[in-house]
């Protein structure tokens, strides 16, 4: 998963000095979900294992390197993966097991650096700046980290080392599987120049096509272009990607970033218009989102309902119309009932006339639990009872699983695939 860069300074003066002092590692587990399955099922080792894509509309969450040889990759529709690899071993996946394994791996990461920024369950940045005297040269530390992960988990991690985050991430990607690659400060331009412009953070398919049309095929083409010309052609964004092309980036490794949103969604096995099914799915997602908020000690002010309609309007994965509705609450909440009521009200206002293929519930405008205030709209005793109920639900879910006890009318919504995002509060 790519992380968008902060606005960078130019490749002169303090910015160059800043980069010269830094050492950043990007550690990325190889085919993580599939590797866990192969480790736990020795009979699957050396065979094409595909996690996700088991339902009619499911998507691939991870593919072993044996499956990738057939062209299977993450985010691919399950039916396409089956066409490419009919003898593949398709596994529904177990997020609880992957999350537990991720916690073990991140504990190892934190033995090497106190500044660890997780990007997902299976990858993280580690800031190793200033640790050489204590721990040795970065390349040797990376070897130790990889050996520790393998010894403790029987899993493989690839590591990229560089003075900036973007370059470290590219390095770890290029040395997969089971690789280690260091890009020294003096070698950043030599490393980046021959790469396609799509390697730069923030350059997706549309931006890549635009850059190619302007004659920028390789990163070096951007790096050699004058900033004034880039600004004339592409505006401020052009200046930013020009800096990144030169390997200049000031974004820090941020181990304690505040969450911006929480969400849950699922793709239905068949198109759904039935109001009761949509409502029960909303309740399922709202409870999960609320449980994660409480576990992280946050509350949210805005509830978002996401609906993807069943009718296709154009070709491709984005060919289905999307509806998004949001409501800002009078006060921040971590209560599933409050979140679900707001989302259900949004559903009713949408006045659907056609079936839905995907439904999601999310929250934004996140605030710390300690920032909460006494309710002006609800008696204190009722609020206290709700808090006790939520605490009891959390304790039961933690001990017996999320399906052990649910609110009335709620049915468990099946998820079409496993998320690559860190699921805060979900064990």
PEMOVEN-V549485 format. One record per residue. RES is the residue in three letters. BURIAL is b if it has 9 or more other ideal C-beta (glycine too) atoms within 8 Angstrom, else e. Layout:
res = (RES	RES)
burial = (BURIAL	BURIAL)
This chain:
res = (UNK	UNK	UNK	UNK	UNK	UNK	UNK	UNK	UNK	UNK	UNK	UNK	UNK	UNK	UNK	UNK	UNK	UNK	UNK	UNK	UNK	UNK	UNK	UNK	UNK	UNK	UNK	UNK	UNK	UNK	UNK	UNK	UNK	UNK	UNK	UNK	UNK	UNK	UNK	UNK	UNK	UNK	UNK	UNK	UNK	UNK	UNK	UNK	UNK	UNK	UNK	UNK	UNK	UNK	UNK	UNK	UNK	UNK	UNK	UNK	UNK	UNK	UNK	UNK	UNK	UNK	UNK	UNK	UNK	UNK	UNK	UNK	UNK	UNK	UNK	UNK	UNK	UNK	UNK	UNK	UNK	UNK	UNK	UNK	UNK	UNK	UNK	UNK	UNK	UNK	UNK	UNK	UNK	UNK	UNK	UNK	UNK	UNK	UNK	UNK	UNK	UNK	UNK	UNK	UNK	UNK	UNK	UNK	UNK	UNK	UNK	UNK	UNK	UNK	UNK	UNK	UNK	UNK	UNK	UNK	UNK	UNK	UNK	UNK	UNK	UNK	UNK	UNK	UNK	UNK	UNK	UNK	UNK	UNK	UNK	UNK	UNK	UNK	UNK	UNK	UNK	UNK	UNK	UNK	UNK	UNK	UNK	UNK	UNK	UNK	UNK	UNK	UNK	UNK	UNK	UNK	UNK	UNK	UNK	UNK	UNK	UNK	UNK	UNK	UNK	UNK	UNK	UNK	UNK	UNK	UNK	UNK	UNK	UNK	UNK	UNK	UNK	UNK	UNK	UNK	UNK	UNK	UNK	UNK	UNK	UNK	UNK	UNK	UNK	UNK	UNK	UNK	UNK	UNK	UNK	UNK	UNK	UNK	UNK	UNK	UNK	UNK	UNK	UNK	UNK	UNK	UNK	UNK	UNK	UNK	UNK	UNK	UNK	UNK	UNK	UNK	UNK	UNK	UNK	UNK	UNK	UNK	UNK	UNK	UNK	UNK	UNK	UNK	UNK	UNK	UNK	UNK	UNK	UNK	UNK	UNK	UNK	UNK	UNK	UNK	UNK	UNK	UNK	UNK	UNK	UNK	UNK	UNK	UNK	UNK	UNK	UNK	UNK	UNK	UNK	UNK	UNK	UNK	UNK	UNK	UNK	UNK	UNK	UNK	UNK	UNK	UNK	UNK	UNK	UNK	UNK	UNK	UNK	UNK	UNK	UNK	UNK	UNK	UNK	UNK	UNK	UNK	UNK	UNK	UNK	UNK	UNK	UNK	UNK	UNK	UNK	UNK	UNK	UNK	UNK	UNK	UNK	UNK	UNK	UNK	UNK	UNK	UNK	UNK	UNK	UNK	UNK	UNK	UNK	UNK	UNK	UNK	UNK	UNK	UNK	UNK	UNK	UNK	UNK	UNK	UNK	UNK	UNK	UNK	UNK	UNK	UNK	UNK	UNK	UNK	UNK	UNK	UNK	UNK	UNK	UNK	UNK	UNK	UNK	UNK	UNK	UNK	UNK	UNK	UNK	UNK	UNK	UNK	UNK	UNK	UNK	UNK	UNK	UNK	UNK	UNK	UNK	UNK	UNK	UNK	UNK	UNK	UNK	UNK	UNK	UNK	UNK	UNK	UNK	UNK	UNK	UNK	UNK	UNK	UNK	UNK	UNK	UNK	UNK	UNK	UNK	UNK	UNK	UNK	UNK	UNK	UNK	UNK	UNK	UNK	UNK	UNK	UNK	UNK	UNK	UNK	UNK	UNK	UNK	UNK	UNK	UNK	UNK	UNK	UNK	UNK	UNK	UNK	UNK	UNK	UNK	UNK	UNK	UNK	UNK	UNK	UNK	UNK	UNK	UNK	UNK	UNK	UNK	UNK	UNK	UNK	UNK)
burial = (e	e	b	e	b	e	e	b	b	b	e	e	e	e	b	b	e	b	b	e	e	b	b	b	b	b	b	b	b	b	b	b	b	b	b	b	b	b	b	e	e	e	e	b	e	e	b	b	b	b	b	b	b	e	b	e	b	b	b	b	b	b	b	b	b	b	b	b	e	b	e	b	e	b	e	b	b	b	e	e	b	b	e	b	b	e	e	b	e	b	b	e	b	e	b	e	b	b	b	b	b	b	e	b	b	b	e	b	b	b	e	b	b	e	e	b	b	b	b	b	b	b	b	b	b	b	b	b	e	e	b	b	e	e	e	e	e	b	b	e	b	b	b	b	b	b	e	b	b	b	e	e	b	e	b	b	b	b	b	b	b	b	b	b	b	b	b	b	b	b	b	b	b	b	b	b	e	e	b	b	b	b	b	e	e	e	e	b	b	e	b	b	b	e	b	e	b	e	b	b	b	b	b	e	e	e	b	b	e	b	b	b	e	e	e	b	e	b	b	b	b	b	b	e	b	e	b	e	e	b	b	e	e	b	e	e	e	b	b	b	b	b	b	b	b	b	b	b	b	b	b	e	b	e	e	e	e	e	b	e	b	b	b	b	b	b	b	b	e	e	e	b	b	e	e	e	b	b	b	b	b	b	b	b	b	b	b	b	b	b	b	b	b	b	b	b	e	b	b	b	b	b	b	b	b	b	b	b	b	e	e	e	e	e	e	e	e	e	e	b	e	e	b	e	b	b	b	e	b	e	b	b	b	b	b	b	b	b	b	b	e	b	b	b	b	b	b	e	e	b	e	b	e	e	b	b	b	b	b	b	b	b	b	b	b	b	b	e	b	e	e	e	e	e	b	e	e	e	e	e	e	e	b	e	e	b	e	e	e	b	e	e	b	b	e	b	b	e	e	e	e	e	e	e	e	e	e	e	e	b	e	e	b	e	e	b	b	b	e	b	e	e	b	b	b	b	e)
